[in-house]
Amino acid sequence: MNKPILYGVGVAVIGVAAGAVIASHYAGANSPQYADVVNVQPITQDYTVPQQQCRDIQVTHQRPASDSHQLIGTGLGAVVGGLLGHAVGGGRGKTLTTVAGAVGGGYAGHQIEKSQQRNDVYTTTEHQCRTLREHKQRVVAYNVQYRWNGQVQQVRMDQDPGTRIEVKDGMPVLPITTVQTTPQGNAQ
């Protein structure tokens, strides 16, 4: 065989081998590297959610009295009592029984009208509502400990990474998202 051809083939083989070594080196440098996750602690935040609770209830009302001092009942009772006392009594005692009947009848009429007014009620249905606050808790981030090159390091992430995280140049590769620290609704 011709020496120049042999040299050419040798140089070509060496070039291909060198190219493969260099390519594998750069390919390894660009391939993802992973660190083992050793601990994940969720970070939670408490918040409240207002909830309106409504129901229909029966409400009893007392009708307003047209005679708030019970004068009609007192007057009618006094007249009836006086007439009864006058009919019962005789002689000089007639005046005394008439007065006593009028006083007793007046008192009784007053009490009867007062009792009737107290029992004169009506019922309505009212819709009543009140606001309750339900306490809730949500996870807003995670403190993640991972082992890289024999050392445990920590990073805060917005999601649980699982059992491993990608590392580039010794730093974890974090997804580009924001960590929401205030939940929707009313925060405490």
C-alpha positions in Angstrom: 0.0 0.0 0.0 1.0 3.5 -0.6 2.5 5.3 2.4 0.7 8.6 1.8 -2.6 6.8 1.8 -1.8 5.1 5.0 -0.8 8.4 6.6 -4.1 9.9 5.4 -6.1 7.0 6.8 -4.2 7.2 10.1 -4.8 11.0 10.3 -8.5 10.5 9.5 -8.9 7.8 12.2 -7.2 10.0 14.7 -9.3 13.0 13.7 -12.5 11.0 14.0 -11.5 9.6 17.4 -10.5 13.0 18.7 -13.8 14.4 17.4 -15.8 11.7 19.1 -14.0 12.3 22.4 -14.5 16.1 22.2 -18.2 15.6 21.2 -18.8 13.2 24.0 -17.2 15.6 26.5 -19.5 18.5 25.3 -22.5 16.3 25.1 -21.9 15.3 28.8 -21.5 18.9 29.8 -24.8 19.8 28.2 -26.8 16.8 29.4 -28.8 17.5 32.5 -27.4 16.6 35.9 -29.6 15.8 38.9 -29.3 16.1 42.7 -31.2 13.9 45.1 -33.9 15.5 47.1 -33.5 14.6 50.8 -36.3 16.7 52.4 -39.4 18.7 51.3 -41.2 20.9 53.8 -44.4 22.6 52.5 -44.9 26.3 53.5 -48.5 27.0 54.3 -50.6 30.2 54.7 -53.8 30.5 56.6 -56.7 32.5 55.1 -60.4 32.9 55.5 -63.2 32.6 53.1 -66.5 34.4 53.9 -69.6 32.4 53.4 -73.1 33.7 53.7 -75.6 31.5 55.5 -79.3 32.4 55.1 -82.5 30.9 56.5 -86.2 31.8 56.9 -87.4 32.1 60.4 -90.8 32.7 62.0 -91.0 35.9 64.0 -93.9 36.7 66.4 -95.0 40.3 66.7 -97.4 41.9 69.1 -100.0 44.1 67.6 -99.9 47.7 68.8 -102.6 48.4 71.4 -105.2 51.0 70.5 -105.8 51.5 74.3 -102.4 51.2 75.8 -103.6 52.1 79.3 -106.5 49.7 79.3 -109.0 52.5 80.1 -111.9 50.9 78.2 -111.5 47.6 80.1 -111.2 49.4 83.4 -114.3 51.5 82.7 -116.4 48.7 81.5 -115.3 46.5 84.4 -116.1 49.3 86.9 -119.6 49.8 85.5 -120.4 46.1 85.4 -118.9 45.6 88.9 -120.8 48.6 90.3 -124.1 47.3 88.9 -123.5 43.8 90.3 -122.5 45.3 93.7 -125.6 47.5 93.7 -127.8 44.5 92.9 -126.3 42.4 95.7 -126.3 45.0 98.5 -129.3 46.1 100.5 -130.0 49.1 102.6 -127.0 51.2 103.8 -124.6 48.5 102.5 -125.8 49.0 99.0 -123.5 52.0 98.5 -120.6 50.1 100.0 -121.2 47.0 97.7 -121.7 49.3 94.7 -118.3 51.0 95.4 -116.6 47.7 96.1 -118.1 46.2 92.9 -117.0 49.2 90.8 -113.4 49.0 92.2 -113.2 45.2 91.8 -114.8 45.3 88.4 -112.5 48.1 87.3 -109.4 46.1 88.3 -110.7 42.9 86.7 -111.6 44.7 83.4 -108.1 46.3 83.4 -106.4 42.9 83.8 -108.7 41.2 81.2 -108.0 43.9 78.6 -104.2 43.8 79.4 -104.2 39.9 78.9 -106.1 40.2 75.6 -103.7 42.8 74.3 -100.7 40.7 75.3 -102.1 37.7 73.4 -103.0 39.7 70.3 -100.0 38.6 68.2 -99.2 37.8 64.5 -96.4 35.9 62.9 -94.3 36.8 59.9 -91.5 34.9 58.0 -88.3 36.8 57.8 -85.2 36.0 55.7 -82.1 36.4 57.9 -78.5 36.0 56.8 -75.2 36.0 58.6 -71.6 35.8 57.3 -69.4 33.0 58.6 -65.7 32.8 58.0 -64.3 29.5 57.0 -60.6 29.1 57.9 -58.5 27.4 55.3 -54.9 26.7 54.6 -53.0 26.4 51.4 -49.5 25.5 50.4 -47.7 28.5 48.9 -44.1 27.1 48.5 -41.8 24.3 49.5 -38.4 24.4 51.3 -36.4 21.7 49.4 -33.2 20.2 50.7 -31.0 18.4 48.2 -27.7 16.7 48.2 -25.1 17.9 45.6 -21.4 16.9 45.7 -21.8 15.4 49.2 -23.3 18.6 50.7 -26.9 19.3 51.6 -28.2 22.6 50.3 -31.6 24.2 50.4 -33.8 26.1 47.9 -37.4 27.4 48.0 -39.6 26.2 45.1 -43.2 26.8 44.2 -43.9 23.1 43.6 -42.8 19.8 45.1 -39.9 18.6 42.9 -40.3 14.9 43.7 -37.2 12.8 44.3 -34.6 14.8 42.3 -34.0 18.2 40.9 -32.0 19.3 37.9 -28.7 21.1 38.7 -26.6 23.2 36.3 -23.2 24.6 37.4 -23.9 23.6 41.0 -27.2 25.5 41.2 -30.7 24.1 41.0 -32.6 24.8 37.7 -35.9 26.3 38.9 -38.9 26.7 36.7 -39.7 30.3 35.8 -42.9 30.8 37.8 -43.8 33.1 40.7 -44.6 31.9 44.2 -48.0 33.2 45.2 -47.8 34.3 48.9 -51.4 35.7 49.2 -54.2 33.3 48.4 -57.4 34.4 46.6 -59.9 35.7 49.0 -59.2 37.4 52.3 -55.9 36.7 53.8 -55.4 36.9 57.6 
